Amino acid sequence: MTTESVADTEKTADALVGRLFEASVGMFDVMSVYLGDQLGLYRALHESGPATSSELAARAGIDQRYAREWLEQQAATGLLEVDDVSAGAEDRRYQLPGAYVEPLLDPDSPYSIAPLGRSLVACAKVIPQLMEAYRTGGGVAWSDYGADMIESQGDFNRPWLVGSFGTELLPAIPAINRRLVEDPPARIADVACGVGWASIAMARAYPNVRVDGFDLDESSIELARRNAAEAGLGERVTFQVRDVAEAEAGQYDLAVIIEALHDMTQPVDVLRSVRRMLRPGGIALIADEKTEDAFTAPASEMERIYYGFSIFTCLPAAMTERPTAATGTLMRAGMMARLGSEAGFQRVERLDEPELDMLRFYRLTP
């Protein structure tokens, strides 16, 4: 992902129209990828090879005419290859380029991009509720976005959590790594655990630890339990639909919150609960958006996508309860320091290493 800004864009009517037209083409690409992902069209092409529209329709169980139009659009936009553009519409065969298999079909790949499409489509589904929220100051609950948003959020972080969180990132933080390999076995709290990938990654990497995941969303917890069972970690990883304010005090050596603090209506209260859960010498590790230190405009593409999620998802979700901190997606380092201090942590450290493309770590100590 590039981080170019729009600062040098020529401010003319033609430039704006061109920019929004190009963005509209991209939006249609994203939505067409959503269809291919959710209907199993890419997987059918990958697993069974190139196909005509009738062959793809039979494999995926969809209408042949829709299959043909989708295949033509995908080839026209460059996502699929076609063997002979001059052949008849029913005879042309289409294939998925090998380089696109990981981005579209492998949820563990660092190139995985299909979850982003699911989250954007989920935003579009709630536009009527969002319009009402903007007018009234209300909110849009996570449940209104449906399974697409809940599952895509987990899948978007899945590659780095499964691939490097326990094996590279935590070992790069000596104080945390040392406690997780020591005896007696450490206990970890995964707060706002979602579908459980952080818990699973930590339990895999540190075979003696016990991980307890907490989340308020029942569907997320159900998926998390299924994921842990499939990973063979059900005995050391547990998941509960529970407010952390009700969790045991002084029982955990490490508490993690992965890309969730900015969504919370009362982040200071949650951090207070986390501090209470920690044993003496315990550490809280927070991963949140890797924002600029201060607001800038025009901004980089990374800041722009953060603001996109903020106005369509994160802020509306945080406006569903009162009182609310109404943080929005862009939780900058200064804000994190303030929230941690208000919650009673003596030290809030911004960690620029280890580094992720889109997230930043903070270490909080009581």
VEXPA-496211 format. One record per residue (C-alpha): residue number from 1; residue in three letters; x, y, z. Coordinates in Angstrom, 1 decimal. Example, Ala and Ser with C-alpha at 12.3 -4.5 7.8 and 13.67 -1.06 7.14 Angstrom:
<recs>
<k=1 r=ala x=12.3 y=-4.5 z=7.8>
<k=2 r=ser x=13.7 y=-1.1 z=7.1>
</recs>
This chain:
<recs>
<k=1 r=met x=0.0 y=0.0 z=0.0>
<k=2 r=thr x=1.4 y=3.4 z=-0.9>
<k=3 r=thr x=1.4 y=6.4 z=1.4>
<k=4 r=glu x=1.3 y=9.2 z=-1.1>
<k=5 r=ser x=-0.8 y=12.2 z=-0.2>
<k=6 r=val x=-3.1 y=14.3 z=-2.4>
<k=7 r=ala x=-1.3 y=17.5 z=-1.6>
<k=8 r=asp x=-0.1 y=18.0 z=-5.1>
<k=9 r=thr x=-3.3 y=17.2 z=-6.9>
<k=10 r=glu x=-4.3 y=20.0 z=-9.2>
<k=11 r=lys x=-7.4 y=21.7 z=-7.8>
<k=12 r=thr x=-9.6 y=21.9 z=-10.9>
<k=13 r=ala x=-13.0 y=20.6 z=-11.7>
<k=14 r=asp x=-11.5 y=18.2 z=-14.2>
<k=15 r=ala x=-9.0 y=16.9 z=-11.7>
<k=16 r=leu x=-11.7 y=16.2 z=-9.1>
<k=17 r=val x=-14.0 y=14.5 z=-11.6>
<k=18 r=gly x=-11.1 y=12.4 z=-12.8>
<k=19 r=arg x=-10.2 y=11.4 z=-9.3>
<k=20 r=leu x=-13.7 y=10.4 z=-8.3>
<k=21 r=phe x=-14.3 y=8.6 z=-11.5>
<k=22 r=glu x=-11.1 y=6.5 z=-10.9>
<k=23 r=ala x=-12.2 y=5.9 z=-7.4>
<k=24 r=ser x=-15.6 y=4.7 z=-8.7>
<k=25 r=val x=-13.9 y=2.2 z=-11.0>
<k=26 r=gly x=-12.0 y=1.0 z=-8.0>
<k=27 r=met x=-15.1 y=0.7 z=-5.9>
<k=28 r=phe x=-16.7 y=-1.6 z=-8.5>
<k=29 r=asp x=-13.5 y=-3.7 z=-8.5>
<k=30 r=val x=-13.8 y=-4.1 z=-4.8>
<k=31 r=met x=-17.4 y=-5.1 z=-5.0>
<k=32 r=ser x=-16.8 y=-7.5 z=-7.8>
<k=33 r=val x=-14.0 y=-9.1 z=-5.7>
<k=34 r=tyr x=-16.5 y=-9.5 z=-2.9>
<k=35 r=leu x=-18.8 y=-11.5 z=-5.3>
<k=36 r=gly x=-15.9 y=-13.6 z=-6.4>
<k=37 r=asp x=-14.8 y=-14.3 z=-2.9>
<k=38 r=gln x=-18.2 y=-15.0 z=-1.3>
<k=39 r=leu x=-19.6 y=-17.0 z=-4.2>
<k=40 r=gly x=-16.5 y=-19.1 z=-4.4>
<k=41 r=leu x=-15.7 y=-18.1 z=-8.0>
<k=42 r=tyr x=-12.0 y=-17.5 z=-7.5>
<k=43 r=arg x=-11.6 y=-20.8 z=-5.6>
<k=44 r=ala x=-13.5 y=-22.7 z=-8.3>
<k=45 r=leu x=-11.1 y=-21.3 z=-11.0>
<k=46 r=his x=-8.1 y=-22.0 z=-8.9>
<k=47 r=glu x=-8.9 y=-25.5 z=-7.8>
<k=48 r=ser x=-10.5 y=-26.8 z=-11.1>
<k=49 r=gly x=-8.6 y=-24.7 z=-13.6>
<k=50 r=pro x=-9.7 y=-22.3 z=-16.4>
<k=51 r=ala x=-13.4 y=-22.3 z=-17.2>
<k=52 r=thr x=-16.0 y=-21.0 z=-19.6>
<k=53 r=ser x=-19.0 y=-19.2 z=-18.1>
<k=54 r=ser x=-21.1 y=-22.4 z=-18.2>
<k=55 r=glu x=-18.4 y=-24.4 z=-16.5>
<k=56 r=leu x=-17.9 y=-21.8 z=-13.8>
<k=57 r=ala x=-21.6 y=-21.6 z=-13.2>
<k=58 r=ala x=-21.8 y=-25.4 z=-12.8>
<k=59 r=arg x=-18.9 y=-25.5 z=-10.4>
<k=60 r=ala x=-20.0 y=-22.6 z=-8.2>
<k=61 r=gly x=-23.8 y=-23.2 z=-8.4>
<k=62 r=ile x=-24.6 y=-19.8 z=-9.9>
<k=63 r=asp x=-26.6 y=-18.6 z=-12.9>
<k=64 r=gln x=-24.7 y=-18.9 z=-16.2>
<k=65 r=arg x=-25.6 y=-15.5 z=-17.5>
<k=66 r=tyr x=-24.3 y=-13.8 z=-14.3>
<k=67 r=ala x=-21.2 y=-16.0 z=-14.5>
<k=68 r=arg x=-20.5 y=-14.7 z=-18.0>
<k=69 r=glu x=-20.9 y=-11.1 z=-17.1>
<k=70 r=trp x=-18.7 y=-11.4 z=-14.0>
<k=71 r=leu x=-16.0 y=-13.2 z=-15.9>
<k=72 r=glu x=-16.0 y=-10.6 z=-18.6>
<k=73 r=gln x=-15.8 y=-7.8 z=-16.0>
<k=74 r=gln x=-13.0 y=-9.5 z=-14.2>
<k=75 r=ala x=-11.0 y=-9.9 z=-17.5>
<k=76 r=ala x=-11.8 y=-6.3 z=-18.5>
<k=77 r=thr x=-10.5 y=-4.9 z=-15.3>
<k=78 r=gly x=-7.4 y=-7.2 z=-15.4>
<k=79 r=leu x=-8.1 y=-9.5 z=-12.5>
<k=80 r=leu x=-8.6 y=-12.6 z=-14.7>
<k=81 r=glu x=-6.9 y=-13.7 z=-17.9>
<k=82 r=val x=-8.9 y=-14.8 z=-21.0>
<k=83 r=asp x=-7.5 y=-17.3 z=-23.5>
<k=84 r=asp x=-9.0 y=-15.8 z=-26.7>
<k=85 r=val x=-10.8 y=-12.4 z=-26.6>
<k=86 r=ser x=-12.1 y=-13.0 z=-30.1>
<k=87 r=ala x=-13.8 y=-16.3 z=-29.3>
<k=88 r=gly x=-17.6 y=-16.4 z=-28.8>
<k=89 r=ala x=-18.9 y=-15.3 z=-25.4>
<k=90 r=glu x=-19.8 y=-18.8 z=-24.4>
<k=91 r=asp x=-16.5 y=-20.3 z=-25.6>
<k=92 r=arg x=-14.0 y=-18.0 z=-23.9>
<k=93 r=arg x=-12.0 y=-19.6 z=-21.1>
<k=94 r=tyr x=-10.9 y=-17.6 z=-18.1>
<k=95 r=gln x=-8.2 y=-18.3 z=-15.5>
<k=96 r=leu x=-7.0 y=-16.8 z=-12.2>
<k=97 r=pro x=-3.3 y=-15.6 z=-12.5>
<k=98 r=gly x=-1.0 y=-17.5 z=-10.2>
<k=99 r=ala x=0.2 y=-14.3 z=-8.6>
<k=100 r=tyr x=-3.3 y=-13.5 z=-7.5>
<k=101 r=val x=-4.0 y=-16.7 z=-5.6>
<k=102 r=glu x=-2.5 y=-15.6 z=-2.3>
<k=103 r=pro x=-4.2 y=-12.2 z=-2.2>
<k=104 r=leu x=-7.6 y=-13.6 z=-3.0>
<k=105 r=leu x=-7.6 y=-17.1 z=-1.5>
<k=106 r=asp x=-5.0 y=-17.6 z=1.3>
<k=107 r=pro x=-6.3 y=-16.0 z=4.6>
<k=108 r=asp x=-2.9 y=-16.6 z=6.2>
<k=109 r=ser x=-0.9 y=-14.8 z=3.5>
<k=110 r=pro x=0.5 y=-11.3 z=4.2>
<k=111 r=tyr x=-0.9 y=-10.4 z=0.8>
<k=112 r=ser x=-4.5 y=-11.3 z=1.8>
<k=113 r=ile x=-6.8 y=-8.6 z=0.6>
<k=114 r=ala x=-10.3 y=-10.2 z=0.3>
<k=115 r=pro x=-11.2 y=-9.3 z=3.9>
<k=116 r=leu x=-10.8 y=-5.6 z=3.0>
<k=117 r=gly x=-13.5 y=-6.0 z=0.4>
<k=118 r=arg x=-15.9 y=-7.6 z=2.9>
<k=119 r=ser x=-15.4 y=-4.8 z=5.4>
<k=120 r=leu x=-16.1 y=-2.1 z=2.8>
<k=121 r=val x=-19.3 y=-3.9 z=1.6>
<k=122 r=ala x=-20.4 y=-4.2 z=5.2>
<k=123 r=cys x=-20.0 y=-0.4 z=5.5>
<k=124 r=ala x=-22.2 y=0.1 z=2.4>
<k=125 r=lys x=-25.0 y=-2.1 z=3.9>
<k=126 r=val x=-25.6 y=0.2 z=6.8>
<k=127 r=ile x=-25.7 y=3.5 z=4.9>
<k=128 r=pro x=-29.4 y=4.2 z=5.8>
<k=129 r=gln x=-28.7 y=3.7 z=9.6>
<k=130 r=leu x=-25.5 y=5.7 z=9.2>
<k=131 r=met x=-27.4 y=8.6 z=7.7>
<k=132 r=glu x=-29.8 y=8.6 z=10.6>
<k=133 r=ala x=-27.0 y=8.4 z=13.1>
<k=134 r=tyr x=-25.3 y=11.5 z=11.5>
<k=135 r=arg x=-28.5 y=13.4 z=11.8>
<k=136 r=thr x=-29.4 y=12.5 z=15.3>
<k=137 r=gly x=-25.9 y=11.9 z=16.9>
<k=138 r=gly x=-26.8 y=8.2 z=17.5>
<k=139 r=gly x=-24.7 y=5.2 z=16.5>
<k=140 r=val x=-24.6 y=2.0 z=14.5>
<k=141 r=ala x=-24.1 y=-1.2 z=16.4>
<k=142 r=trp x=-21.5 y=-3.7 z=15.3>
<k=143 r=ser x=-24.2 y=-6.2 z=15.0>
<k=144 r=asp x=-25.9 y=-4.1 z=12.3>
<k=145 r=tyr x=-22.8 y=-4.5 z=10.0>
<k=146 r=gly x=-23.3 y=-8.3 z=10.1>
<k=147 r=ala x=-21.0 y=-11.2 z=9.8>
<k=148 r=asp x=-19.0 y=-9.6 z=7.0>
<k=149 r=met x=-17.6 y=-6.9 z=9.3>
<k=150 r=ile x=-17.0 y=-9.1 z=12.3>
<k=151 r=glu x=-15.3 y=-11.9 z=10.3>
<k=152 r=ser x=-13.4 y=-9.6 z=8.0>
<k=153 r=gln x=-11.9 y=-7.7 z=10.9>
<k=154 r=gly x=-10.5 y=-10.9 z=12.3>
<k=155 r=asp x=-9.3 y=-12.1 z=8.9>
<k=156 r=phe x=-7.6 y=-8.8 z=8.1>
<k=157 r=asn x=-5.3 y=-9.1 z=11.2>
<k=158 r=arg x=-5.1 y=-12.9 z=10.8>
<k=159 r=pro x=-1.9 y=-13.0 z=8.6>
<k=160 r=trp x=0.4 y=-11.1 z=10.9>
<k=161 r=leu x=-1.1 y=-12.6 z=14.1>
<k=162 r=val x=-0.8 y=-16.2 z=12.9>
<k=163 r=gly x=2.4 y=-15.5 z=11.0>
<k=164 r=ser x=4.6 y=-13.4 z=13.3>
<k=165 r=phe x=2.9 y=-12.2 z=16.5>
<k=166 r=gly x=4.0 y=-15.1 z=18.7>
<k=167 r=thr x=7.2 y=-16.0 z=16.8>
<k=168 r=glu x=8.7 y=-12.7 z=16.0>
<k=169 r=leu x=6.9 y=-9.7 z=17.5>
<k=170 r=leu x=6.5 y=-10.8 z=21.1>
<k=171 r=pro x=10.1 y=-12.2 z=21.3>
<k=172 r=ala x=11.3 y=-8.8 z=20.2>
<k=173 r=ile x=9.9 y=-7.3 z=23.4>
<k=174 r=pro x=12.3 y=-8.8 z=26.0>
<k=175 r=ala x=10.3 y=-8.1 z=29.2>
<k=176 r=ile x=7.2 y=-9.9 z=27.7>
<k=177 r=asn x=9.1 y=-12.7 z=26.1>
<k=178 r=arg x=11.0 y=-13.4 z=29.3>
<k=179 r=arg x=7.9 y=-13.8 z=31.3>
<k=180 r=leu x=6.1 y=-16.0 z=28.8>
<k=181 r=val x=8.9 y=-18.5 z=28.8>
<k=182 r=glu x=9.5 y=-18.6 z=32.6>
<k=183 r=asp x=7.9 y=-20.7 z=35.2>
<k=184 r=pro x=5.3 y=-20.7 z=36.6>
<k=185 r=pro x=3.4 y=-20.7 z=33.4>
<k=186 r=ala x=2.1 y=-17.2 z=32.5>
<k=187 r=arg x=-1.5 y=-16.3 z=32.1>
<k=188 r=ile x=-2.6 y=-14.0 z=29.3>
<k=189 r=ala x=-5.8 y=-12.0 z=28.9>
<k=190 r=asp x=-6.8 y=-11.3 z=25.3>
<k=191 r=val x=-9.2 y=-8.3 z=25.7>
<k=192 r=ala x=-11.7 y=-7.7 z=22.9>
<k=193 r=cys x=-10.3 y=-11.0 z=21.4>
<k=194 r=gly x=-12.6 y=-11.1 z=18.4>
<k=195 r=val x=-12.4 y=-14.4 z=16.6>
<k=196 r=gly x=-9.3 y=-15.4 z=18.6>
<k=197 r=trp x=-6.3 y=-15.3 z=16.3>
<k=198 r=ala x=-4.1 y=-13.4 z=18.8>
<k=199 r=ser x=-4.9 y=-15.9 z=21.5>
<k=200 r=ile x=-4.2 y=-18.8 z=19.2>
<k=201 r=ala x=-0.9 y=-17.3 z=18.0>
<k=202 r=met x=0.3 y=-16.7 z=21.6>
<k=203 r=ala x=-0.6 y=-20.2 z=22.7>
<k=204 r=arg x=1.1 y=-21.8 z=19.7>
<k=205 r=ala x=4.3 y=-19.8 z=20.3>
<k=206 r=tyr x=4.5 y=-20.3 z=24.0>
<k=207 r=pro x=3.4 y=-23.9 z=24.8>
<k=208 r=asn x=3.2 y=-23.4 z=28.6>
<k=209 r=val x=1.0 y=-20.3 z=28.8>
<k=210 r=arg x=-2.8 y=-20.2 z=29.3>
<k=211 r=val x=-4.8 y=-17.6 z=27.4>
<k=212 r=asp x=-8.3 y=-16.3 z=28.3>
<k=213 r=gly x=-10.1 y=-14.4 z=25.6>
<k=214 r=phe x=-12.8 y=-11.9 z=26.4>
<k=215 r=asp x=-15.3 y=-10.2 z=24.0>
<k=216 r=leu x=-18.9 y=-8.9 z=24.2>
<k=217 r=asp x=-19.9 y=-10.3 z=20.8>
<k=218 r=glu x=-21.3 y=-13.8 z=21.0>
<k=219 r=ser x=-20.8 y=-14.6 z=17.3>
<k=220 r=ser x=-17.1 y=-13.7 z=17.6>
<k=221 r=ile x=-16.6 y=-15.9 z=20.7>
<k=222 r=glu x=-18.3 y=-18.8 z=18.9>
<k=223 r=leu x=-15.9 y=-18.4 z=16.0>
<k=224 r=ala x=-12.9 y=-18.0 z=18.3>
<k=225 r=arg x=-13.8 y=-21.3 z=20.1>
<k=226 r=arg x=-14.1 y=-23.1 z=16.8>
<k=227 r=asn x=-10.8 y=-21.7 z=15.6>
<k=228 r=ala x=-9.0 y=-22.7 z=18.8>
<k=229 r=ala x=-10.5 y=-26.2 z=18.6>
<k=230 r=glu x=-9.4 y=-26.6 z=15.0>
<k=231 r=ala x=-5.9 y=-25.5 z=16.1>
<k=232 r=gly x=-5.9 y=-28.2 z=18.8>
<k=233 r=leu x=-5.5 y=-25.5 z=21.6>
<k=234 r=gly x=-8.9 y=-25.8 z=23.3>
<k=235 r=glu x=-7.4 y=-27.0 z=26.6>
<k=236 r=arg x=-5.1 y=-23.9 z=27.0>
<k=237 r=val x=-7.2 y=-21.2 z=25.3>
<k=238 r=thr x=-10.6 y=-20.3 z=26.6>
<k=239 r=phe x=-13.1 y=-17.7 z=25.3>
<k=240 r=gln x=-15.9 y=-16.0 z=27.2>
<k=241 r=val x=-18.6 y=-13.5 z=26.4>
<k=242 r=arg x=-17.7 y=-11.3 z=29.3>
<k=243 r=asp x=-17.0 y=-7.7 z=30.3>
<k=244 r=val x=-13.5 y=-7.4 z=31.5>
<k=245 r=ala x=-14.7 y=-5.3 z=34.4>
<k=246 r=glu x=-16.0 y=-8.6 z=35.8>
<k=247 r=ala x=-12.8 y=-10.5 z=35.2>
<k=248 r=glu x=-10.5 y=-11.8 z=38.0>
<k=249 r=ala x=-8.2 y=-9.2 z=39.6>
<k=250 r=gly x=-4.5 y=-9.7 z=39.8>
<k=251 r=gln x=-4.4 y=-13.0 z=37.8>
<k=252 r=tyr x=-2.7 y=-12.1 z=34.6>
<k=253 r=asp x=0.9 y=-11.5 z=33.6>
<k=254 r=leu x=0.1 y=-10.0 z=30.2>
<k=255 r=ala x=-3.0 y=-8.4 z=28.8>
<k=256 r=val x=-3.3 y=-7.6 z=25.1>
<k=257 r=ile x=-5.8 y=-5.5 z=23.1>
<k=258 r=ile x=-5.4 y=-5.8 z=19.4>
<k=259 r=glu x=-6.8 y=-3.0 z=17.2>
<k=260 r=ala x=-9.9 y=-2.6 z=19.4>
<k=261 r=leu x=-9.3 y=0.1 z=22.0>
<k=262 r=his x=-10.3 y=2.9 z=19.6>
<k=263 r=asp x=-13.7 y=1.2 z=19.1>
<k=264 r=met x=-14.6 y=1.2 z=22.8>
<k=265 r=thr x=-17.0 y=3.7 z=24.2>
<k=266 r=gln x=-15.1 y=3.9 z=27.5>
<k=267 r=pro x=-11.5 y=3.1 z=26.7>
<k=268 r=val x=-10.2 y=4.5 z=30.0>
<k=269 r=asp x=-12.6 y=2.3 z=32.0>
<k=270 r=val x=-11.4 y=-0.7 z=30.0>
<k=271 r=leu x=-7.8 y=0.1 z=30.6>
<k=272 r=arg x=-8.5 y=0.5 z=34.3>
<k=273 r=ser x=-10.0 y=-3.0 z=34.3>
<k=274 r=val x=-7.0 y=-4.3 z=32.5>
<k=275 r=arg x=-4.7 y=-2.7 z=35.1>
<k=276 r=arg x=-6.7 y=-4.4 z=37.8>
<k=277 r=met x=-6.4 y=-7.7 z=36.1>
<k=278 r=leu x=-2.6 y=-7.6 z=36.0>
<k=279 r=arg x=-0.4 y=-9.2 z=38.6>
<k=280 r=pro x=2.5 y=-7.1 z=40.1>
<k=281 r=gly x=5.0 y=-6.7 z=37.3>
<k=282 r=gly x=2.3 y=-7.4 z=34.7>
<k=283 r=ile x=2.3 y=-5.7 z=31.3>
<k=284 r=ala x=-0.5 y=-4.5 z=29.0>
<k=285 r=leu x=0.3 y=-4.5 z=25.3>
<k=286 r=ile x=-1.9 y=-2.5 z=23.0>
<k=287 r=ala x=-1.8 y=-2.6 z=19.2>
<k=288 r=asp x=-3.7 y=0.3 z=17.5>
<k=289 r=glu x=-3.5 y=2.2 z=14.2>
<k=290 r=lys x=-0.1 y=3.5 z=13.1>
<k=291 r=thr x=-1.3 y=7.1 z=12.7>
<k=292 r=glu x=0.7 y=10.2 z=12.1>
<k=293 r=asp x=1.5 y=12.1 z=15.4>
<k=294 r=ala x=-0.7 y=15.0 z=14.4>
<k=295 r=phe x=-3.6 y=15.8 z=12.1>
<k=296 r=thr x=-2.5 y=16.7 z=8.6>
<k=297 r=ala x=-4.4 y=17.7 z=5.5>
<k=298 r=pro x=-4.2 y=16.6 z=2.7>
<k=299 r=ala x=-2.9 y=13.3 z=4.2>
<k=300 r=ser x=-1.3 y=10.1 z=3.2>
<k=301 r=glu x=-3.3 y=7.2 z=1.8>
<k=302 r=met x=-2.9 y=5.4 z=5.1>
<k=303 r=glu x=-4.5 y=8.2 z=7.0>
<k=304 r=arg x=-7.2 y=8.5 z=4.4>
<k=305 r=ile x=-8.2 y=4.8 z=4.8>
<k=306 r=tyr x=-8.2 y=5.2 z=8.6>
<k=307 r=tyr x=-10.6 y=8.1 z=8.3>
<k=308 r=gly x=-12.7 y=6.1 z=5.9>
<k=309 r=phe x=-13.2 y=3.4 z=8.5>
<k=310 r=ser x=-13.7 y=6.0 z=11.2>
<k=311 r=ile x=-16.6 y=7.8 z=9.5>
<k=312 r=phe x=-18.3 y=4.6 z=8.4>
<k=313 r=thr x=-17.6 y=2.1 z=11.2>
<k=314 r=cys x=-15.5 y=2.9 z=14.2>
<k=315 r=leu x=-17.0 y=6.2 z=15.3>
<k=316 r=pro x=-20.6 y=5.1 z=14.7>
<k=317 r=ala x=-20.0 y=2.0 z=16.7>
<k=318 r=ala x=-18.6 y=4.0 z=19.6>
<k=319 r=met x=-21.6 y=6.4 z=19.5>
<k=320 r=thr x=-24.1 y=3.6 z=20.3>
<k=321 r=glu x=-23.7 y=4.2 z=24.1>
<k=322 r=arg x=-23.6 y=7.2 z=26.3>
<k=323 r=pro x=-21.3 y=8.5 z=27.7>
<k=324 r=thr x=-18.8 y=7.8 z=25.0>
<k=325 r=ala x=-15.2 y=8.8 z=24.4>
<k=326 r=ala x=-16.1 y=8.8 z=20.7>
<k=327 r=thr x=-12.5 y=8.3 z=19.8>
<k=328 r=gly x=-12.7 y=7.3 z=16.2>
<k=329 r=thr x=-10.2 y=5.2 z=14.4>
<k=330 r=leu x=-7.3 y=7.6 z=14.6>
<k=331 r=met x=-6.0 y=7.1 z=18.1>
<k=332 r=arg x=-2.7 y=9.0 z=18.0>
<k=333 r=ala x=0.2 y=8.4 z=20.3>
<k=334 r=gly x=-0.6 y=11.4 z=22.4>
<k=335 r=met x=-4.1 y=10.2 z=23.0>
<k=336 r=met x=-2.9 y=6.8 z=23.9>
<k=337 r=ala x=-0.5 y=8.3 z=26.5>
<k=338 r=arg x=-3.4 y=10.3 z=28.0>
<k=339 r=leu x=-5.8 y=7.4 z=28.2>
<k=340 r=gly x=-3.2 y=5.2 z=29.8>
<k=341 r=ser x=-2.3 y=7.8 z=32.3>
<k=342 r=glu x=-6.0 y=8.5 z=33.2>
<k=343 r=ala x=-6.4 y=4.7 z=33.7>
<k=344 r=gly x=-3.7 y=4.7 z=36.3>
<k=345 r=phe x=-0.7 y=3.3 z=34.4>
<k=346 r=gln x=2.5 y=4.7 z=35.5>
<k=347 r=arg x=4.2 y=4.3 z=32.1>
<k=348 r=val x=2.9 y=4.3 z=28.5>
<k=349 r=glu x=5.6 y=3.6 z=26.0>
<k=350 r=arg x=5.2 y=3.9 z=22.3>
<k=351 r=leu x=7.1 y=1.0 z=20.6>
<k=352 r=asp x=8.4 y=1.8 z=17.2>
<k=353 r=glu x=10.1 y=-1.6 z=17.1>
<k=354 r=pro x=8.8 y=-4.2 z=16.5>
<k=355 r=glu x=7.1 y=-2.6 z=13.5>
<k=356 r=leu x=4.0 y=-3.4 z=11.5>
<k=357 r=asp x=2.8 y=-1.6 z=8.3>
<k=358 r=met x=-0.5 y=-0.4 z=9.7>
<k=359 r=leu x=-0.4 y=-0.9 z=13.5>
<k=360 r=arg x=1.8 y=0.4 z=16.3>
<k=361 r=phe x=2.4 y=-1.2 z=19.7>
<k=362 r=tyr x=2.2 y=0.5 z=23.1>
<k=363 r=arg x=3.5 y=-1.1 z=26.3>
<k=364 r=leu x=1.7 y=0.0 z=29.5>
<k=365 r=thr x=3.0 y=-0.8 z=33.0>
<k=366 r=pro x=1.2 y=-0.1 z=36.3>
</recs>
